[in-house]
Amino acid sequence: MKQKQIVRAKFRDQVFQRDNHRCVFCDRTDNLDAHHITDRNEMPNGGYVRSNGITLCEVHHPMAEEFHISGGERWHPQMHPNDLYQKIDSSYARAYADSTSLMRALNEDHLR
């Protein structure tokens, strides 16, 4: 498995585990996604860190994506990134710092 695939799988697994494999809005356990709260293009190393992810079902994921799609101009109630970070006890600053550290951690794991 390529390193990028490993990073994505680890991100998904960690987010789902923290959120008990349930959508944080409706408790659904099927058709889940690990949503990047801050778009992965705006985070160092893609933002593939638990502090930047939240588990959403197929109904709530597109609602959260509206913020990214609109360039931050529109969002559904309770779906602004600040609301999502609050829901998982995280913040943009924490996610940014964790994302910055991601490559260092990957390199350390690779050397072991």
C-alpha positions in Angstrom: 0.0 0.0 0.0 1.3 3.4 -0.9 2.1 5.9 1.9 -0.7 8.3 0.8 -3.2 5.4 1.0 -1.9 4.5 4.4 -2.3 8.0 5.6 -5.9 8.2 4.3 -6.9 4.9 5.8 -5.3 5.8 9.2 -7.2 9.2 9.1 -10.5 7.5 8.4 -10.0 4.8 11.0 -9.0 7.3 13.7 -11.9 9.6 13.0 -14.4 6.8 12.9 -13.0 5.3 16.2 -13.2 8.6 18.0 -16.8 9.1 16.9 -17.8 5.5 17.7 -18.4 4.7 14.0 -21.5 7.0 14.0 -22.5 10.2 12.3 -22.0 12.9 14.9 -25.3 14.5 14.0 -27.8 11.6 13.7 -26.0 8.5 15.0 -26.3 6.6 11.7 -23.8 3.8 11.4 -24.0 3.2 7.6 -22.7 5.1 4.6 -20.2 7.1 6.7 -17.4 9.4 5.5 -14.5 11.0 7.4 -15.0 14.6 6.4 -12.1 17.1 6.4 -13.3 20.0 8.5 -10.8 22.4 6.9 -10.3 21.5 3.3 -7.3 19.2 2.8 -5.9 21.7 0.2 -5.7 24.4 2.9 -3.8 22.3 5.4 -0.2 21.2 5.5 0.2 17.6 4.4 -3.5 17.4 3.4 -4.9 17.7 6.9 -5.2 13.9 7.3 -5.3 14.1 11.1 -7.9 13.1 13.6 -8.3 16.7 14.8 -9.3 17.8 11.3 -11.8 15.0 10.7 -15.4 14.3 11.7 -17.7 11.4 11.0 -20.7 12.2 8.8 -23.3 10.1 7.1 -24.4 10.5 3.5 -27.0 13.0 4.5 -24.9 15.3 6.6 -21.6 15.1 4.6 -23.0 17.1 1.6 -24.3 19.7 4.1 -20.9 20.1 5.6 -19.3 20.2 2.1 -21.4 23.3 1.2 -18.9 25.5 3.0 -16.0 24.2 0.9 -18.0 24.2 -2.4 -19.1 27.9 -1.8 -15.6 29.1 -0.9 -16.8 29.7 2.6 -19.7 31.9 1.6 -22.5 29.5 2.5 -23.1 26.8 5.1 -25.9 25.0 6.8 -26.7 25.7 10.4 -24.3 23.9 12.8 -22.1 23.0 9.7 -19.6 25.9 9.8 -16.1 24.5 10.4 -15.9 26.2 13.8 -19.1 24.3 14.8 -17.7 21.1 13.5 -14.4 21.6 15.4 -16.3 22.4 18.6 -18.4 19.2 18.1 -15.2 17.1 18.3 -13.4 19.2 20.9 -10.8 20.5 18.4 -9.9 23.7 16.6 -8.3 25.0 13.4 -5.1 25.8 15.3 -4.9 22.2 16.8 -5.7 20.6 13.4 -3.1 22.8 11.7 -0.4 22.0 14.2 -1.2 18.3 14.0 -1.2 18.4 10.2 2.2 20.2 10.2 3.6 17.3 12.4 2.1 14.6 10.2 5.1 14.2 7.9 7.5 14.0 10.8 5.4 11.3 12.4 5.3 9.4 9.1 9.0 9.6 8.7 9.6 8.3 12.2 7.2 5.4 11.7 8.9 4.6 8.4 12.3 4.4 10.1 11.1 2.0 12.8 
